Amino acid sequence: MAAPFQNYSGGVLLADIVKRNNFSTYVSQAIKERSLFIQSGAVVRNALLDARAGGTRIQVPEFNPIAPTEEIIDGTSSWGTSTNGHLTPQKIGTDTQIATICHRGFAYAVDDVAVLAAGEDPMGHIRNQLADAINKLNSVRLFETLTGLFHTALNSHRLEKQLGGSGSTAEANYLTAATVAEARSKIGERGEELDLLIVHPSVAYYLYQVGLLTFSTSALAASGAVTWGGGGVGVTDRSIGQFAGCTVIIDSQVNINDPTTTGNRQEFRCYLMKSGTILEGVQSELNIEAERNILSKQDVMSVDYHSAYHVMGTKWSNAADNPTNAALRTGSNWGVTYDVDQIPMVEIFVNSPLDNGLKS
């Protein structure tokens, strides 16, 4: 008969499962595999932003894109901007891009009485959902960053197609191929480089709805309007995949402007960008620790991660680092370091017929 009070040292304890490095590595890998931003190339890890040596921010000196002043050469002794008959040397502009490091974490605890009452292992369920939960938190932080950037620094890259007040919305207020084409024009000839479209589900499923429509030949008549009906070719495909030449990323964390005035409707942000525009730096890898508190009869787990998102050509202008999400979405905290048209990203505001969000 086994000793009734013996603690078998060969048994697997909670700390063995969670505290060991391979569990943190597993969750880190799961985050990458399940993140649509990483898989699509919207967010790219950049070792230059890792700040392993320490610090509260990453500063990246840069050479700005050149914009030379052309001089006219002739046979006189006073040609050129110098008026002395020679070319005047010009210098390339410099600046410093700044990414602020965000330190985040959370913890869970489960006591034995709760486990007995539930007949389940709550901590096991928590562990199984960690990767998705952290991805969701990272997405929120990323969208708050984008909201702040477009508020002031990238304001010229905004396209507002939403209904500004009360009334009925129409196709002109929704995300369409024409809207995407107009958004591309915001950055001139570089508009062709934009290959990713990030949208809220309410916008995405409007695109899905449009994709299922088919041209209705039975409605053709002299001077008659073209109509559309159900039964499109893609009726068995629930995936949006591509729209207007872009890979579509769907995320419910995309910031929404909820109406504050009676009769107004929800406004959805959409982001059109080039792959690799958003860079990620990691100061310290994901850290997951677990411990047993024998006095409170609890299993405790803590998670912390330390990273930064950065859009090339922009900088964090606030002197304070480790900002809250509210600070990240504040436009006055952001600036640009070179010609804004060199930053391949556009923000589009639209409505959606699938979620009017009418303020009552």
C-alpha positions as CSV (number, residue, x, y, z in Angstrom):
1,M,0.0,0.0,0.0
2,A,1.4,3.4,-0.9
3,A,2.3,5.9,1.8
4,P,-0.8,8.1,2.3
5,F,1.1,11.3,2.9
6,Q,3.9,10.9,0.3
7,N,4.4,13.5,-2.4
8,Y,5.6,11.6,-5.5
9,S,8.6,13.6,-6.8
10,G,8.2,12.0,-10.3
11,G,4.7,13.4,-10.8
12,V,3.9,16.3,-13.2
13,L,3.1,19.5,-11.4
14,L,1.6,22.7,-12.8
15,A,4.9,24.5,-12.5
16,D,6.5,21.8,-14.7
17,I,4.1,22.4,-17.5
18,V,3.9,26.2,-17.4
19,K,7.2,27.5,-16.0
20,R,9.5,25.5,-18.3
21,N,10.8,27.4,-21.3
22,N,9.3,25.1,-23.9
23,F,5.8,26.2,-22.9
24,S,6.6,29.8,-23.4
25,T,8.1,28.9,-26.7
26,Y,5.0,26.9,-27.7
27,V,2.7,29.9,-26.9
28,S,5.0,32.3,-28.7
29,Q,4.9,30.1,-31.8
30,A,1.2,29.7,-31.5
31,I,0.8,33.5,-31.4
32,K,2.7,33.8,-34.7
33,E,0.8,30.9,-36.4
34,R,-2.6,32.3,-35.4
35,S,-1.9,36.0,-36.0
36,L,-3.3,37.1,-39.4
37,F,-1.1,40.2,-39.2
38,I,2.1,38.1,-39.1
39,Q,0.9,35.5,-41.5
40,S,-0.2,38.1,-44.1
41,G,3.0,40.1,-43.8
42,A,1.3,43.2,-42.5
43,V,3.5,43.0,-39.4
44,V,7.2,42.0,-39.7
45,R,9.6,41.3,-36.9
46,N,12.7,43.5,-37.2
47,A,15.7,42.8,-35.0
48,L,16.8,46.4,-35.3
49,L,13.9,47.2,-33.0
50,D,14.5,44.6,-30.4
51,A,16.4,46.8,-27.8
52,R,18.0,43.8,-26.1
53,A,20.6,46.0,-24.5
54,G,18.0,47.9,-22.6
55,G,16.2,51.2,-22.7
56,T,12.6,52.5,-22.8
57,R,12.5,53.4,-26.5
58,I,14.1,52.5,-29.8
59,Q,15.8,55.3,-31.7
60,V,16.6,54.7,-35.4
61,P,18.7,57.4,-37.1
62,E,17.7,57.7,-40.8
63,F,18.6,59.4,-44.0
64,N,15.6,61.0,-45.5
65,P,14.6,60.5,-49.2
66,I,16.6,63.0,-51.3
67,A,14.8,65.9,-53.1
68,P,17.6,67.7,-55.0
69,T,17.2,71.2,-56.2
70,E,18.0,71.4,-59.9
71,E,20.3,74.1,-61.1
72,I,20.6,75.6,-64.6
73,I,24.0,75.5,-66.2
74,D,25.1,78.0,-68.8
75,G,28.2,79.7,-70.2
76,T,28.2,82.7,-67.9
77,S,30.1,83.3,-64.8
78,S,27.0,83.7,-62.6
79,W,25.0,80.5,-63.3
80,G,23.7,78.2,-60.6
81,T,22.0,79.0,-57.3
82,S,25.3,80.4,-56.0
83,T,25.4,82.9,-58.9
84,N,29.1,82.3,-59.0
85,G,29.2,79.8,-61.9
86,H,29.3,76.5,-60.0
87,L,27.0,73.9,-58.6
88,T,26.1,74.2,-54.9
89,P,26.6,71.1,-52.9
90,Q,23.4,70.0,-51.1
91,K,23.1,67.7,-48.1
92,I,20.8,64.8,-47.4
93,G,18.3,65.3,-44.6
94,T,18.4,63.3,-41.5
95,D,16.1,62.5,-38.6
96,T,15.5,59.9,-35.9
97,Q,12.6,57.5,-35.9
98,I,11.4,56.6,-32.4
99,A,9.4,53.6,-31.3
100,T,8.2,53.4,-27.7
101,I,8.4,50.1,-25.9
102,C,5.2,48.9,-24.2
103,H,5.4,46.6,-21.2
104,R,2.3,44.5,-20.6
105,G,1.3,41.5,-18.5
106,F,-1.6,39.8,-16.7
107,A,-2.1,37.0,-14.2
108,Y,-4.6,34.3,-13.3
109,A,-5.2,32.3,-10.1
110,V,-7.4,29.3,-9.5
111,D,-8.1,27.9,-6.0
112,D,-8.7,24.2,-5.2
113,V,-12.3,24.8,-4.0
114,A,-13.2,26.2,-7.5
115,V,-11.7,23.2,-9.2
116,L,-13.6,20.8,-6.9
117,A,-16.9,22.8,-7.5
118,A,-16.4,22.9,-11.3
119,G,-15.2,19.4,-11.7
120,E,-12.9,20.8,-14.3
121,D,-9.4,22.3,-14.5
122,P,-9.9,26.1,-15.1
123,M,-6.1,26.7,-15.4
124,G,-6.0,24.2,-18.2
125,H,-8.6,26.1,-20.1
126,I,-6.7,29.3,-19.5
127,R,-3.5,27.8,-20.8
128,N,-5.3,26.6,-24.0
129,Q,-6.5,30.1,-24.7
130,L,-3.4,32.1,-24.0
131,A,-2.2,32.5,-27.6
132,D,-5.5,33.8,-28.9
133,A,-5.9,36.1,-25.9
134,I,-2.5,37.7,-26.4
135,N,-3.1,38.1,-30.1
136,K,-6.3,39.9,-29.3
137,L,-4.5,42.3,-26.9
138,N,-1.7,42.9,-29.4
139,S,-4.3,43.7,-32.1
140,V,-6.0,46.3,-29.8
141,R,-2.6,47.9,-29.1
142,L,-1.8,48.0,-32.8
143,F,-5.1,49.5,-33.8
144,E,-4.8,52.2,-31.1
145,T,-1.4,53.0,-32.5
146,L,-2.8,53.3,-36.1
147,T,-5.7,55.5,-34.8
148,G,-3.2,57.9,-33.2
149,L,-0.9,58.0,-36.3
150,F,-3.8,58.9,-38.7
151,H,-5.3,61.4,-36.3
152,T,-2.5,64.0,-37.0
153,A,0.8,62.6,-38.4
154,L,-0.8,60.8,-41.3
155,N,-4.0,62.8,-41.6
156,S,-3.5,63.5,-45.3
157,H,-3.7,59.8,-45.9
158,R,-7.3,59.6,-44.6
159,L,-10.3,59.0,-46.9
160,E,-13.7,59.6,-45.4
161,K,-16.6,58.0,-47.3
162,Q,-18.9,57.5,-44.3
163,L,-22.1,59.4,-43.8
164,G,-21.2,62.3,-41.6
165,G,-24.6,62.9,-40.0
166,S,-28.0,61.3,-39.9
167,G,-29.8,59.9,-42.9
168,S,-29.7,56.8,-45.0
169,T,-26.4,55.3,-46.2
170,A,-25.9,54.2,-49.8
171,E,-23.2,52.4,-51.8
172,A,-21.1,55.6,-51.9
173,N,-20.7,55.2,-48.1
174,Y,-19.6,51.6,-48.2
175,L,-16.2,50.0,-49.1
176,T,-16.2,49.3,-52.8
177,A,-13.5,48.8,-55.5
178,A,-14.0,52.5,-56.4
179,T,-13.3,53.5,-52.8
180,V,-10.1,51.4,-52.8
181,A,-8.9,53.0,-56.0
182,E,-9.5,56.4,-54.6
183,A,-7.6,55.5,-51.5
184,R,-4.6,54.3,-53.6
185,S,-4.5,57.8,-55.2
186,K,-3.8,59.3,-51.8
187,I,-0.2,58.4,-52.1
188,G,0.3,59.0,-55.8
189,E,2.2,56.5,-57.9
190,R,3.0,54.4,-54.8
191,G,-0.6,53.5,-54.5
192,E,0.1,50.4,-56.6
193,E,2.2,49.0,-53.8
194,L,-0.7,48.7,-51.4
195,D,-1.6,45.0,-51.2
196,L,-3.3,44.5,-47.8
197,L,-6.8,45.5,-46.7
198,I,-7.7,45.3,-43.0
199,V,-11.4,45.5,-42.2
200,H,-13.9,45.0,-39.4
201,P,-16.2,41.9,-39.9
202,S,-19.2,44.1,-40.6
203,V,-17.3,45.5,-43.5
204,A,-15.8,42.2,-44.6
205,Y,-19.2,40.4,-44.8
206,Y,-20.6,43.2,-46.9
207,L,-17.8,42.4,-49.4
208,Y,-18.7,38.8,-49.0
209,Q,-22.3,39.7,-49.8
210,V,-21.3,41.7,-52.9
211,G,-19.1,38.8,-54.1
212,L,-22.2,36.5,-54.1
213,L,-24.2,38.8,-56.3
214,T,-24.6,38.0,-60.0
215,F,-25.6,40.1,-63.0
216,S,-29.3,39.7,-63.6
217,T,-30.0,39.5,-67.3
218,S,-33.7,39.1,-66.9
219,A,-33.9,42.7,-65.7
220,L,-32.4,44.2,-68.9
221,A,-34.7,46.5,-70.8
222,A,-34.4,49.6,-72.9
223,S,-33.1,52.4,-70.6
224,G,-33.5,50.1,-67.6
225,A,-31.2,50.0,-64.7
226,V,-28.7,47.2,-64.2
227,T,-29.9,45.1,-61.2
228,W,-28.2,42.3,-59.2
229,G,-29.5,39.3,-57.5
230,G,-28.5,36.3,-55.4
231,G,-26.9,33.1,-56.7
232,G,-23.4,34.3,-57.6
233,V,-20.6,31.9,-58.6
234,G,-19.0,31.9,-55.1
235,V,-22.1,30.9,-53.1
236,T,-20.2,28.0,-51.5
237,D,-17.1,30.1,-50.5
238,R,-17.3,31.9,-47.2
239,S,-13.9,33.4,-47.4
240,I,-13.3,36.9,-48.6
241,G,-9.6,36.3,-49.4
242,Q,-9.0,39.0,-52.0
243,F,-10.7,42.2,-52.8
244,A,-9.7,45.0,-55.3
245,G,-6.3,43.5,-55.7
246,C,-5.7,43.2,-51.9
247,T,-5.4,40.4,-49.4
248,V,-8.2,40.9,-46.9
249,I,-7.5,40.7,-43.1
250,I,-10.6,40.5,-40.9
251,D,-10.3,41.6,-37.3
252,S,-13.1,42.7,-34.9
253,Q,-10.6,44.8,-32.9
254,V,-10.5,47.4,-35.7
255,N,-11.5,50.7,-34.0
256,I,-15.1,51.9,-34.6
257,N,-16.4,55.4,-34.2
258,D,-19.6,54.8,-32.3
259,P,-22.3,57.5,-32.9
260,T,-22.9,60.0,-30.1
261,T,-25.6,61.9,-31.8
262,T,-29.2,60.6,-32.3
263,G,-29.7,59.4,-35.9
264,N,-26.0,59.0,-36.7
265,R,-24.5,55.6,-37.7
266,Q,-21.4,53.6,-36.8
267,E,-18.2,54.5,-38.8
268,F,-15.8,51.7,-39.6
269,R,-12.0,52.2,-40.0
270,C,-10.3,50.2,-42.8
271,Y,-6.6,50.2,-43.5
272,L,-5.0,49.8,-46.9
273,M,-1.2,49.2,-46.7
274,K,1.8,47.6,-48.2
275,S,3.1,44.4,-46.7
276,G,5.9,44.9,-44.1
277,T,4.9,48.5,-43.4
278,I,4.4,47.7,-39.6
279,L,7.5,46.5,-37.8
280,E,7.7,44.7,-34.5
281,G,10.5,44.8,-32.0
282,V,10.7,42.6,-28.9
283,Q,12.8,43.7,-26.0
284,S,12.0,40.5,-24.0
285,E,10.4,37.3,-25.2
286,L,7.1,36.2,-23.9
287,N,7.5,35.0,-20.3
288,I,5.1,32.6,-18.6
289,E,5.6,31.6,-15.0
290,A,3.5,29.5,-12.6
291,E,3.6,28.8,-8.9
292,R,1.7,26.9,-6.2
293,N,0.6,29.0,-3.2
294,I,0.2,26.3,-0.5
295,L,-1.3,28.7,2.0
296,S,-4.1,30.0,-0.1
297,K,-4.5,26.7,-2.0
298,Q,-4.1,28.3,-5.3
299,D,-2.3,27.7,-8.6
300,V,-1.1,31.1,-9.9
301,M,0.2,32.0,-13.4
302,S,1.6,35.2,-14.7
303,V,2.3,36.4,-18.2
304,D,4.4,39.4,-19.4
305,Y,5.7,40.6,-22.7
306,H,7.7,43.7,-23.8
307,S,7.5,44.9,-27.4
308,A,7.0,47.8,-29.8
309,Y,5.1,48.4,-33.0
310,H,6.6,50.9,-35.5
311,V,5.7,52.3,-38.9
312,M,8.7,53.3,-40.8
313,G,8.9,57.1,-41.3
314,T,7.1,57.9,-38.0
315,K,8.1,58.6,-34.5
316,W,6.7,58.7,-30.9
317,S,6.9,62.4,-30.0
318,N,6.0,62.1,-26.3
319,A,8.8,62.3,-23.8
320,A,7.2,59.6,-21.7
321,D,7.5,55.9,-22.7
322,N,5.5,52.7,-22.0
323,P,2.2,54.5,-22.9
324,T,-1.3,53.3,-22.2
325,N,-3.5,52.4,-25.1
326,A,-5.3,55.7,-24.6
327,A,-2.0,57.6,-25.1
328,L,-1.2,55.5,-28.2
329,R,-4.4,56.7,-29.8
330,T,-3.7,60.4,-29.0
331,G,-2.7,62.1,-32.3
332,S,-0.5,64.7,-30.7
333,N,1.9,61.9,-29.5
334,W,2.9,61.1,-33.0
335,G,4.9,62.7,-35.8
336,V,6.6,61.9,-39.1
337,T,10.3,62.0,-40.0
338,Y,10.1,62.3,-43.8
339,D,7.7,63.0,-46.6
340,V,4.4,61.4,-45.6
341,D,3.8,60.2,-49.2
342,Q,6.7,57.8,-48.7
343,I,4.6,55.9,-46.0
344,P,2.5,53.3,-47.9
345,M,-0.6,53.3,-45.7
346,V,-4.1,54.8,-46.0
347,E,-7.0,54.9,-43.6
348,I,-10.6,54.6,-45.0
349,F,-13.8,55.5,-43.1
350,V,-16.9,53.8,-44.3
351,N,-20.4,52.6,-43.1
352,S,-21.7,49.1,-43.5
353,P,-25.3,48.1,-44.4
354,L,-24.8,45.0,-42.2
355,D,-24.3,47.0,-39.0
356,N,-25.9,50.4,-39.1
357,G,-25.3,51.0,-35.4
358,L,-27.9,53.7,-35.4
359,K,-27.8,55.9,-32.4
360,S,-31.3,56.1,-30.8
